[in-house]
Amino acid sequence: MATETITGIGTSTPFRYSGGTSTFAFTGDFASGNVSIEASFDGEGGTFIPLKDASGEVVQVTTNEFHNIFIGHCHMRFNASAAATVVVTIH
């Protein structure tokens, strides 16, 4: 995945993820908003499902942090919500 920047409320362009374990770093101005990670197993235009952590809670990034993601082959995207002034870069 190339670096992706989300500005305002909305979703990033979906990208193909080959599966396995990867580390994603989230940096920027969250402006009291959050960014979730979503995956689709039925194509780029398919149904996107938010990723959940081990306790069953949706992963919502609200500050500069990184996440190790382990998931199979899919399409992924990032969804910014709750603040129109979010400017977050995912590396």
Backbone hydrogen bonds, N-H to C=O, Kabsch-Sander energy under -0.5 kcal/mol:
donor,donor_aa,acceptor,acceptor_aa,energy
4,E,90,I,-2.3
6,I,88,V,-3.1
8,G,6,I,-0.5
8,G,86,V,-3.6
10,G,80,A,-2.2
12,S,78,F,-2.6
15,F,76,M,-2.3
17,Y,74,C,-3.4
18,S,16,R,-0.5
20,G,71,I,-1.8
22,S,69,I,-2.2
24,F,22,S,-0.5
24,F,67,H,-2.8
26,F,65,E,-3.3
27,T,25,A,-0.5
27,T,89,T,-2.5
29,D,87,V,-2.5
30,F,28,G,-0.7
33,G,30,F,-3.5
34,N,81,S,-2.1
35,V,61,V,-2.1
36,S,79,N,-2.6
37,I,59,V,-0.7
38,E,77,R,-2.8
39,A,49,I,-2.4
40,S,75,H,-2.8
46,G,43,G,-1.7
48,F,46,G,-0.5
49,I,39,A,-3.0
51,L,37,I,-3.2
53,D,57,E,-3.0
56,G,53,D,-2.2
59,V,51,L,-2.6
60,Q,58,V,-0.6
61,V,35,V,-3.1
62,T,60,Q,-0.5
65,E,26,F,-1.6
67,H,24,F,-2.5
69,I,22,S,-3.4
69,I,67,H,-0.6
71,I,20,G,-1.8
71,I,69,I,-0.5
74,C,17,Y,-2.1
75,H,40,S,-2.5
76,M,15,F,-2.7
77,R,38,E,-2.0
79,N,36,S,-2.4
80,A,10,G,-3.2
81,S,34,N,-2.3
86,V,83,A,-1.4
87,V,29,D,-2.6
88,V,6,I,-2.2
89,T,27,T,-3.4
90,I,4,E,-3.6
91,H,25,A,-2.5
91,H,89,T,-0.5
